[in-house]
Amino acid sequence: MTRYLISFDDGAMTFPEEEMPAVGEAAHQVVRAAQEAGVWVFGGGVESQRASIVATDGKVTVGPYPETKAVIGGFAIVEVPSREEALEWATKFAVACRCAQEVREIMFDPLV
């Protein structure tokens, strides 16, 4: 089984604010379905705020860097047998969240 990161950019959810409860419930239905299917690993929304950047020397600065084009607004990690199945789950999240989803394979780590 392979893990995939399904994510969307902060600001991608462009529907009216009053629709947020319905969108949230739709997203939670997909999460529950993923849990019931045994593919859910972890996920959630990311607060809209400037990130703290910790450099290799340990210095902490406020980010993201100016050249950053987009930041993650929310994500899900699923563990599925194929990229095609990850894309199926991403489709469910795209419909529920009303925004495009990016799908990326997470590199295998034998120590995890």
N, C-alpha and C positions, 0 to 999 in steps of 0.2 A: 504494500500500500504506500502511496505517495501523498505527502501533504502539499496543499495548495493554499496560497494566500489570495483571497478574493477581496478587493478593496475598491473604494471610490474616493474621488477627490473632495476635499472640503469645499463647500460651495456648489457642489454638483446637484444638490437637491434644491431645485428652483421653483417648487410648487408653493402655493400660498401657505402661510404659517398655520392657518386654521385647519389645514389638512394633515398636519403632523401627527395627531393622535391616530388617525386611520392608517397612515404610512407606518408608524411605529408598530401598530398591531399586525399589519401585513408582514412586516419584517420579522416580528416575533413568531408568527406562524411558520415562516420558513425555518427559523432557528429550531423551533420545536420539531418540525418534520426532519431536519438534519439530525437532531438528537435521537429521535425515534429510529431513524435509519442507521444509527451508529457511526455516522461520518463526522459529526461535530467535534471539533477539538477546542476551539476558543474563538471569541470575537467580541466586538462591541463598537460603539461610537467613540470618536476621539473629540474631546472638547476643543472648540475653536479658540485657540490661544497661541501665543508665540511660544515656540519650543525652547528649552534650555539645551545648549550645545556644549558637550564636554569634550574638550580637545585631548589629544594624546598626552599632553603635559599635565592634564587634570584641571586646566583653567576652564571655568564655566562662563559662557556668554549667552546672551539672549539671541535666539534665531527665529525662524530659519534664515539662512544666508540669503542676501538679496537676489542672487541668481536662481533661487529655487522657484520653479514654475508652479508647482502644486504640492500640497501636503495632504496626507491621508485624513479623510473625514470619518471613515469607519471601515471595519474589516471583519472578515471571517476566515478562520483556518479550518479546512476540511481535510479529512484523510480518506482518499478514494482510490480505486484501482486504476483509474485512467484519467488523462487530461479531458477526454470527452465527458466523463461524469462530472469533473470539476466545472466544466463549462455549463453543464445542465444546472448545477446548483447556482452558478453565477447568474444564469438566466432567471432563475426564481428570485434571487435577490434584486436583480435589475428591475423586474416587474414590481416587486413589493416596494422597493425604495424609490422607484421612478427615476432612476439615473443609471448611467452606464457603469459597468463593473470591470475592473482589470483583474486578470487571472495570471498568477505567476507560480511556478513550481518552487517549492522550498527545497533547498539542497539537502540531501541525505547526510546525516551526521551519525556515524556508528556509535558514538558515546551517549546518544540520547535515546 
